[in-house]
Amino acid sequence: MDKIKLNNNQISDNNRCFIIGEAGINHDGSIQKAKELVDVAIDAGVDAVKFQMFDTPKYISKDAIFASYMKRALLRKDETIAEFFRRLEVRKKDMVEIQKYCKKRKILFLCTPFDIQNVNFLNRINVPIIKVASFSLTNIFLLESIARLKKPVIMSTGLHNLSEIENAYNILKKSNKPVKIDELQKKVWEYNSDLETHTVETHIYRIRKKIQETFKINNFISNTDDGYKLNL
C-alpha cells in the first residue's frame, strides 16, 4: 500500500486508522454552521473534516430531479433543485475562512471538488488530498485535471462497475501519487436498487474481490454514516 504523508500523520499499513468527518453540504450555506461542524468533528476525535465545492450551473442540469432525502431539506415546496443547491454553495473566500478555522483548531481540512475550476482552486489553497466523488468517476476531464496536480487521491467507487473503476484509477495514477479506493457500501445499493439484500451483498463481495485482484490491494476506505475510515 502506498503511503500518504501529511504534516502530523501518515496513512499506511503501519499506522492507525485515519478518520475523516464528512461535513459535506450540511452547513446549509452558513459559515457559522460550517465552523460548528468542524467543532463537532474535533469533539468526535476524527483526523480531518471534509467539505464539498461545486458551481450549481455546472453541477445541476435543467432536467435534474430531487433525490428523496433532499426533499426533507427544502425551504419551501416550490423550491427548485437549482435554488436548493445554490444556497448550499460555498464561496471561495468563505471556504478559505473555513480552512483557516480548521488550521486554528488543528484539524486537517479536506474538500471534494465537483468541477475543474474548483480542483484548481483547492490546489491554490494547498489542500493536501483530493477526494473524488463517485459520480465523477466517468468525468475524464475532471480526473485528468486532478492527476495533473500530482497529489494523493481518495476515489469513491459508488455504483460503478470494475471497468469504470479501473479506468478512473489508471487516469489518477498518472500522477504517480497514492490513490486510495473508497469501497462501495451495501446501503448505497439498497437505496438505489430493487435487488434483495443477499444479492446486493454478493455483488459487493464480487466487486471488492475483483478490485483486490486488479489493483493488488487489501486496503479500502469505508464510507460510513459518520465519515470515511481507512480499513487497514
C-alpha positions in Angstrom: 0.0 0.0 0.0 1.3 3.5 -0.9 1.9 5.9 1.9 0.2 9.2 2.2 2.3 11.6 4.2 0.7 14.5 6.0 2.1 17.1 8.4 1.4 15.2 11.6 0.0 11.9 10.2 0.8 9.2 7.8 -1.7 6.9 6.2 -0.3 3.4 5.6 -0.5 -0.2 6.7 1.7 0.5 9.7 -0.3 3.5 11.0 -3.5 3.7 13.0 -6.9 4.2 11.3 -7.2 7.7 9.7 -10.8 9.0 10.1 -12.4 11.8 8.0 -15.5 13.5 9.3 -17.9 14.3 6.4 -19.3 17.8 6.7 -20.3 17.9 3.1 -23.1 20.4 2.5 -24.6 20.0 5.9 -23.7 23.6 6.7 -26.8 24.8 4.7 -24.6 27.6 3.2 -23.9 29.1 6.6 -20.2 29.7 7.5 -21.1 29.7 11.2 -22.7 26.2 10.8 -19.6 25.1 8.9 -17.4 26.1 11.8 -19.7 24.3 14.2 -19.4 21.1 12.0 -15.6 21.5 12.4 -16.1 21.7 16.2 -18.3 18.6 16.2 -15.7 16.7 14.1 -13.0 17.7 16.6 -15.1 16.6 19.5 -15.7 13.3 17.8 -11.9 12.8 17.6 -11.5 12.5 13.8 -8.3 13.4 12.0 -9.8 15.5 9.2 -13.0 17.2 8.2 -14.2 17.3 4.6 -16.4 19.7 2.7 -17.7 20.0 -0.9 -17.2 22.7 -3.6 -19.4 23.0 -6.7 -20.8 25.5 -9.2 -24.5 24.9 -9.4 -25.0 25.7 -13.1 -22.1 23.2 -13.9 -23.3 20.6 -11.5 -27.1 20.7 -11.9 -28.8 20.2 -15.3 -32.2 21.7 -16.1 -33.8 18.2 -16.1 -32.2 17.1 -12.8 -34.6 15.9 -10.1 -34.5 15.7 -6.3 -33.4 12.6 -4.5 -36.0 11.6 -2.0 -33.8 12.6 1.0 -33.2 16.1 -0.4 -36.9 16.9 -0.3 -36.8 16.9 3.5 -34.4 19.9 3.4 -36.5 22.1 1.1 -37.2 25.6 2.5 -40.5 25.7 0.6 -42.5 23.3 -1.5 -41.8 25.1 -4.8 -38.0 25.5 -4.3 -36.3 24.3 -7.5 -33.3 21.9 -7.4 -31.1 24.7 -8.7 -32.2 27.1 -5.9 -31.6 24.3 -3.4 -28.0 23.7 -4.4 -27.3 27.4 -5.0 -27.9 28.1 -1.3 -25.6 25.3 -0.3 -22.7 26.6 -2.4 -19.7 28.0 -0.5 -17.9 31.0 -2.0 -14.2 30.7 -2.4 -13.4 33.4 0.2 -15.7 31.6 2.7 -14.0 28.2 2.0 -10.7 29.9 2.7 -12.2 31.1 6.0 -13.3 27.6 6.9 -9.8 26.3 6.0 -8.2 28.9 8.3 -10.6 27.9 11.1 -9.6 24.3 10.7 -5.9 25.3 10.9 -6.7 27.3 14.0 -8.5 24.3 15.6 -5.6 22.0 14.4 -7.7 19.6 12.3 -6.9 18.8 8.7 -9.2 20.5 6.1 -10.2 18.5 3.0 -12.7 19.1 0.2 -14.3 17.4 -2.8 -14.3 19.4 -6.0 -17.1 18.7 -8.5 -15.5 20.6 -11.4 -12.1 21.6 -12.8 -12.4 25.2 -11.7 -12.7 24.1 -8.1 -10.0 21.5 -8.5 -7.6 24.3 -9.4 -8.9 26.5 -6.5 -8.2 23.7 -4.0 -4.8 23.3 -5.4 -4.1 27.0 -5.0 -5.0 26.9 -1.3 -2.9 23.8 -0.8 -5.4 21.1 0.1 -3.1 18.1 0.5 -5.5 15.3 -0.6 -8.2 15.4 -3.3 -11.4 13.4 -2.8 -13.1 12.2 -6.0 -16.9 11.8 -5.7 -18.3 8.5 -7.1 -20.4 10.3 -9.7 -17.2 11.9 -11.0 -15.5 8.6 -11.9 -16.6 8.8 -15.5 -15.7 12.6 -15.8 -12.4 12.1 -17.7 -11.6 15.8 -17.9 -12.0 16.2 -14.2 -9.9 13.1 -13.4 -7.1 14.2 -15.7 -7.1 17.7 -14.1 -6.8 16.1 -10.7 -4.0 13.8 -11.9 -2.0 16.8 -13.1 -1.9 18.1 -9.5 0.3 15.2 -8.5 -1.4 14.9 -5.1 -2.7 11.8 -3.2 -6.3 11.0 -4.1 -9.2 9.2 -2.4 -11.6 7.8 -5.0 -15.1 6.7 -4.3 -16.5 3.7 -6.3 -20.2 4.2 -5.6 -22.3 2.1 -8.0 -19.7 1.8 -10.8 -18.6 -1.4 -12.4 -15.0 -2.7 -12.4 -14.2 -1.3 -15.8 -15.2 2.2 -14.9 -13.3 1.9 -11.6 -10.2 0.6 -13.3 -10.3 3.3 -15.9 -10.6 6.1 -13.3 -7.8 4.6 -11.2 -5.4 4.4 -14.1 -6.0 8.0 -15.0 -5.5 9.2 -11.4 -2.3 7.0 -11.1 -0.7 9.0 -13.9 0.3 11.4 -11.0 2.5 8.7 -9.5 0.9 9.5 -6.2 -1.2 7.2 -3.9 -4.8 6.6 -5.0 -7.0 5.1 -2.2 -10.2 3.4 -3.1 -13.4 4.2 -1.1 -15.3 0.9 -1.2 -18.9 0.8 -2.2 -21.4 0.2 0.6 -24.3 -2.1 0.9 -26.7 0.7 1.8 -25.8 2.6 -1.4 -27.0 -0.3 -3.5 -30.1 -0.9 -1.3 -31.1 2.7 -1.7 -30.6 2.7 -5.5 -31.6 -0.8 -6.4 -34.6 -3.2 -6.3 -32.2 -6.1 -5.6 -32.7 -8.1 -2.4 -30.1 -7.7 0.4 -28.3 -11.1 -0.2 -28.0 -10.2 -3.9 -26.5 -6.8 -3.0 -24.0 -8.4 -0.6 -23.0 -10.9 -3.2 -22.4 -8.2 -5.8 -20.4 -6.1 -3.4 -18.2 -9.1 -2.5 -17.5 -9.9 -6.1 -16.6 -6.3 -7.0 -14.4 -6.0 -3.9 -12.7 -9.2 -4.8 -12.1 -8.0 -8.4 -10.7 -4.7 -7.1 -8.3 -6.6 -4.8 -7.1 -8.8 -7.7 -6.9 -6.0 -10.2 -5.1 -3.4 -8.1 -3.2 -5.9 -5.8 -4.5 -4.2 -2.7 -6.2 -5.3 0.5 -6.9 -1.8 1.9 -10.1 0.2 1.4 -11.6 3.4 2.6 -15.0 2.7 4.1 -17.7 5.4 3.6 -19.6 5.2 6.9 -22.6 7.1 8.2 -20.3 9.4 10.1 -17.5 9.9 7.5 -14.6 8.0 5.9 -12.5 5.4 7.7 -9.4 3.7 6.3 -9.5 0.0 6.8 -6.1 -1.5 7.3 
